[in-house]
Amino acid sequence: MNKFLTAGVAVAVVLSGLAFFGIEDGLDGRDGRDGRTGAQVGPDHYDTQYFQAGAVFGGKVATSSGEDATVTVDARVIDQDLSYVSYTPNIDQTITTQASTSAPFRNLKVGESFSQLFYNASTSASATITFAAGTGIDLQEDEGETVVLNGLEVARLTYVKKADTDIIMWVEAGQVGD
């Protein structure tokens, strides 16, 4: 009887270990030795997350418009919680970001980032948006590209904290394709 009980406990320990550390499922080539431990408690995640069914990010939208030739936008437009900004310039506009020491940048840790899609909602080709850098912002663009957004075009703006007070603002401007 003691042998059966010991064998049962051993089998239970092995099976619970496999459940905790994972076993190869044959679908993605992972064998359970990659450190995945299942669900995590709390808002902070310290391991790579695997979303087998996909994920949706963002969902908050801001709309705005401008009349002046130069505008400094604030945290109502550039915000970590806004994934999409629809902006309608009524004339050619230069939009300058707030300083790197302002919200939402001041709470980022070095290496942290967030992105937004910024849409020029003007139907007029003569109403462009030119992105400009505020104090402490390092404005970057793809090689051979531009920081000018024509009407009906969209850009992905990615903000990365590179030092205690400096932010990289990466502009990836698209163009109307249809």
C-alpha positions in Angstrom: 0.0 0.0 0.0 2.9 2.4 0.9 4.4 1.8 -2.5 1.2 2.8 -4.3 0.9 5.9 -2.2 4.5 6.9 -2.9 4.2 6.3 -6.6 1.0 8.3 -6.7 2.6 11.2 -4.9 5.6 11.0 -7.3 3.3 11.1 -10.4 1.3 14.0 -9.0 4.6 16.0 -8.4 5.8 15.3 -11.9 2.5 16.2 -13.5 2.2 19.4 -11.5 5.7 20.3 -12.6 4.8 19.8 -16.2 1.7 21.9 -15.8 3.7 24.7 -14.2 6.7 24.8 -16.5 4.9 23.6 -19.7 5.4 20.8 -22.1 6.1 20.9 -25.8 2.8 21.4 -27.6 4.3 21.0 -31.1 2.6 24.2 -32.4 5.3 26.8 -31.8 8.4 24.8 -31.1 8.6 25.9 -27.4 9.4 23.1 -25.1 8.5 24.7 -21.7 12.1 25.6 -20.8 11.7 29.2 -21.9 10.7 30.5 -18.5 7.0 30.9 -19.1 5.2 30.4 -15.8 1.6 31.2 -16.7 -0.4 34.1 -15.5 1.1 37.0 -13.6 -0.5 38.9 -10.8 -0.7 42.7 -10.8 -0.2 45.3 -13.5 3.6 44.8 -14.0 4.9 42.0 -16.2 8.5 41.0 -16.0 8.5 38.2 -18.5 7.7 38.2 -22.2 4.0 37.8 -22.8 2.7 35.4 -25.4 -0.8 36.2 -26.8 -2.0 33.2 -28.6 -5.2 34.8 -29.8 -3.8 38.3 -30.5 -4.1 41.5 -28.6 -5.7 45.0 -29.0 -3.7 48.0 -27.9 -5.0 51.5 -27.3 -8.5 52.5 -28.4 -8.6 56.1 -27.1 -9.0 58.8 -29.8 -8.4 62.5 -29.8 -9.6 65.0 -32.4 -8.3 68.5 -32.6 -7.9 71.4 -35.1 -5.7 74.4 -35.4 -5.9 77.9 -36.9 -2.4 79.2 -36.2 0.7 78.7 -38.2 2.6 77.3 -35.2 1.1 75.3 -32.4 2.6 73.7 -29.3 0.5 70.7 -28.4 0.0 69.6 -24.9 -0.8 66.4 -23.0 -4.4 66.3 -24.4 -2.9 65.4 -27.8 0.4 63.6 -26.9 -0.6 61.2 -24.2 0.3 57.5 -23.6 -3.4 56.6 -23.4 -4.2 58.0 -26.9 -3.5 55.6 -29.6 -5.0 57.7 -32.4 -5.0 61.5 -33.0 -7.1 63.0 -35.8 -5.9 66.6 -36.3 -7.4 69.0 -38.9 -5.1 71.9 -39.7 -6.9 74.8 -41.5 -3.6 76.1 -42.9 0.0 74.8 -43.1 0.9 74.2 -39.5 4.1 73.5 -37.5 3.2 71.4 -34.5 5.8 71.4 -31.7 5.7 68.8 -29.0 5.8 69.8 -25.3 9.2 69.7 -23.6 10.6 66.3 -22.6 10.2 67.2 -18.9 6.4 67.6 -19.4 3.7 65.0 -19.0 3.5 62.4 -20.4 7.3 62.1 -20.8 8.4 62.8 -17.3 7.0 59.5 -15.9 8.8 57.3 -18.5 11.8 55.3 -17.4 14.9 55.1 -19.7 14.1 52.7 -22.5 10.3 52.9 -22.1 8.2 54.0 -25.1 4.8 54.6 -26.5 3.4 55.2 -30.0 0.5 57.1 -31.6 -1.0 57.2 -35.0 -1.3 60.9 -36.0 -3.8 61.6 -38.9 -3.9 64.8 -40.9 -7.7 64.9 -41.4 -7.6 67.9 -43.8 -9.0 67.2 -47.3 -6.9 70.1 -48.6 -3.5 69.3 -50.0 -2.4 72.8 -48.9 -3.0 72.2 -45.2 0.1 70.3 -44.1 1.4 69.4 -40.7 5.2 69.7 -40.0 6.3 68.1 -36.7 8.9 70.0 -34.6 10.7 69.1 -31.4 10.2 70.8 -28.1 13.0 71.2 -25.6 14.7 67.9 -24.9 13.1 66.1 -27.8 15.3 64.5 -30.4 13.3 64.5 -33.6 14.1 61.6 -35.9 12.7 60.4 -39.3 13.4 57.5 -41.6 16.3 58.1 -43.9 15.1 59.9 -47.0 11.7 60.6 -45.5 10.1 63.6 -44.0 8.4 65.1 -40.9 5.8 66.7 -43.1 2.3 65.2 -43.2 0.0 66.1 -46.1 -3.8 66.0 -46.0 -5.3 62.6 -45.5 -1.9 61.1 -44.5 -1.0 59.3 -41.3 2.3 59.1 -39.3 3.3 56.8 -36.5 4.9 58.8 -33.8 7.0 56.8 -31.4 8.4 58.4 -28.2 11.4 56.6 -26.5 13.0 57.8 -23.2 16.7 57.8 -24.0 18.2 59.5 -20.9 16.9 61.1 -17.7 15.5 64.1 -19.6 15.8 63.3 -23.3 13.1 61.8 -25.6 13.5 60.4 -29.1 10.5 61.3 -31.2 10.5 58.9 -34.3 8.3 60.1 -37.1 7.3 57.4 -39.7 5.1 59.3 -42.2 3.0 57.4 -44.6 1.4 58.6 -47.8 -2.0 58.1 -49.4 -1.8 54.8 -51.3 -5.2 54.7 -53.0 
